[in-house]
Amino acid sequence: MIEVEHLRKWYRVHRREPGLKAALRSLLHRPYEDVKAVEDISFSIGAGERVGFLGPNGAGKTTTLKVLAGLLHPTEGRVAVGGFLPQERAREFLTQITLVMGQKQQLLWDLPPSETFALNRAIYDIPRAQYEETVAELTALLELAPLLGKPTRQLSLGERMKCELAVALLHRPKVLFLDEPTIGLDVSMQATVRTFVRAYNERFSATVILTSHYMEDVAALCPRVMVIDKGRLIFDGALPDLIRRVRPDKRVLLRLSKPVEQRDLLPLGTIISQNDAEVIIQVSQEGLQASVARALSTLPLRDLTVEDPPLEEVMRDLFAQGNAA
Amino acid sequence: MMAALKAYPQMLKTGFAEAVAYRAEFLIWMFATNMPLVMLAIWAAAARSGPIAGYSQTGFTAYYLCALLVRLMTGAWVVWELTMDIRQGTFALQLLRPINPLWQRSADNLAAIPMRGIVALPVVGILLWLARGELSHDPLQWLLLCPALMGAWLLYFLVQASIGTLALRFESASSLFDAWLGFSNILSGYLIPLDLFPRAVRDIALFLPFRFQLSYPIELMLGRWSRGEALELLAAQWAYVALFFMITRFAWRSGLRHYAAYGG
C-alpha cells in the first residue's frame, strides 16, 4: 500500500540573529540554510497494517506523514501510496486517504458538525445511501448523536476530536494518517479513540499510520513501529523487539502479604521502588528465572508479575543512546 | 472541475449558513463600507456652484451610490482567509480534500450575496429616488450589468486568490494585497470617478484591470457607452478575468511545490 524509497525532505529556512542590528542586516543579506528534516528513509507498509511512527520532537515524523499525504513534495526519493504519487494530488488518491491532526481541525467552527458532514459528502461525492449508513455507524460507535447539532465552538476538546475523526472517515478512506490524534484528551477519551481506530482498521482493512507522544496509543494500536530520529529511520519492527533491543531487562512486580526487609530483596536484582505492599525490581534477562524462583520460595507473596520496562523509559534510553552516539 | 461543479450547490449552502452564523459581524463590515458616501458628501459640496467634469450634484449622487452598490455586490475576502489558514496550518487539511479549496472560498464569498442584498436594497431605493434621471434607460445595458458584476467579482476574487496563494511560498502576502488595494481604490474609480483624472492618467486607468472591478459596472448603470462599446468593454473585462484565472492557476501550482505545511 505504501512504498518509500530513499526519501529526503529538506527545508530551506532563513537564519537571523536576534536584535536590531541583525534585523537591519537581514534587509540587505538574507542567509539561508537547508534543514534536513528527513534523510534517506526507506520502508514499505502493507494494506491493513497499523504502524506507529515514534521519535522525539523534530525527528521528522510529521514531515514524513505530510509527504505521504501529498502535502509536501519530496526533495529526493520516491513515494507511492496506493499506486499514486502523493504530490500529484490526484482526486482518486485524495479520496483514498485521510489525515487527522490532533491540533488542527477541519470542522467549521461556528456551524454544527452535521454541516461539515454534509459539505464533505458533496466534496467526496459519497452516494447518499452509503453516507447515511456511515454516519449512522460512526454516530453509534462514537456516541455522536447529542453533538451533531451543536456549534463546533461549543463542543469540548474530546467531543470535537470524536467529530473530527468521524468527518475524516466519512468517505471510508483506505489509508489513515493520524498525527497526535489523542493530544490533550483525557484517559477515557484516549481509550475511546484507540478502540475506534482499531475497529475501523479491522472493519475496512484500512492502513493506519500513527504518530503520538502517548506511548499507550502506540502500544495499544501498533504491532509495528518505526523509530525516526534526526530524520533517519533507526528501527523498523515489532514493538517487543524494540523493547528487547533497547532494554533487555525485565521488571518483576511483587505484591506482598506483609512488609519485608530490604536485605531480603537485594539478591533478586535492582530495587526500583518499595513500599509495604508492593515492590518493583529490575532484573536482567539471564537472571530472571533464578530471581523469580528465589522470590517465590523466600518472600510472603500475594502475586508476582513480570513486565517489560515502560515504553516511555525505553524511548528515553533509545534517544539518549542516539544522542550519545 | 465537474466534481467541483457537482459539489458547488452544497458549498453555497454551507457558505450561506456561515454568512448567517456571522450575521452581526457581516452587517457591521458592510456598514463600514461607507467610503463612497464620504466621497459623495465631499464632491456634492464641491459641485454646489456648478458641475465638475460633467458631474452635477445629482451626477455625483448617482455615481457614488452605484459605486456603493457595486462594492457591496462584489465583495471578496479570500486573501485574508488564505493567508491566515496557511500561517495557522489549517490549510493543510483543506488541501487534502479532493476539490481545490478555492472553490469553497468562492462559494463562501458568493453565498453571502443575499446578506449583502439586505444592505444593497435600500441603496437601490435611495438611488432610484434621488438620481433616477442619471441612470441608463437602455434595458440591454442593465442586462449586461449581470455579467459585468459577475466579472467584477471574479476579477476581485482572482486577484485576491493569486496574491493569497503567494503565502504558500512567502508565509504572508496580505501586505502585497494592501498595496494592490491602494492602487485599486484610486484607479478603479472607488474614491474618484475616472473622468476627474487628468487625461493622461485617465487614459492609462481605462486600460488597467482596476477599472473593470468597479468603474465599468458603474459606467453601464450610468449609460456612458453605446451598446457596441459596452459589449466591447465586457469582452475586455472577461479577458482580464481569463488572465487572472491563468495567473491564479500558475501561482497555485507553483506555490504547492514550495508549500512547507508549517504549523501542524
Interface residues (C-beta under 8 A of the other chain):
Chain A: Y11 T62 K66 A69 G70 L71 L72 H73 R89 R91 L94 T95 I97 T98 L99 M101 Q103 K104 Q105 Q106 L108 D110 L111 E115 A118 L119 N120 R121 A122 I123 Y124 D125 P151 D179
Chain B: A3 K6 A7 P9 Q10 M11 K13 T14 A17 E18 A21 Y22 G89 T90 A92 L93 Q94 L95 L96 R97 P98 I99 Q104 L256 R257 Y259 A260 A261 G264
